[in-house]
C-alpha cells in the first residue's frame, strides 16, 4: 500500500450541496451507498422530499469540482445544488500538531 508523505501545511475546501434524488427507491439506495463510500463526504439526513444535504471537505478546488461532477452524474441523482463553498487556509505547522485557522474566505467553485 502506498502512503502519501506528511504535509506541513494544509488547506481545506469545504462545500455543501443539496442533492435531489430519484423517487425510485432502488436508485436512491444505490446513490446513498456510493456516497457513503467516499470518506471526504459527510451526509446529512435524507429529507421526505428526496433531498440530501451533503458536506464535502477536500484540499483544493479541482478536487471539489471533481466530486461535484461525479455526484451529478450518478444514476439516480436528478440535480445537485451548491449551497455554500469556502476556502480555509491553515498556517504552516510542524508535523503532528493541529493547525490554527489564519484566514477563511468564500469562493465560487
Secondary structure, DSSP 8 states (H G I E B T S, - for coil): -------S--EEEEEEEEEEE-S-HHHHHHHHHHHHT-TTEEEEEE-TTSEEEEEEEESSHHHHHHHHHHHHTSTTEEEEEEEEEEEEEE----TTS---EEEEEE---
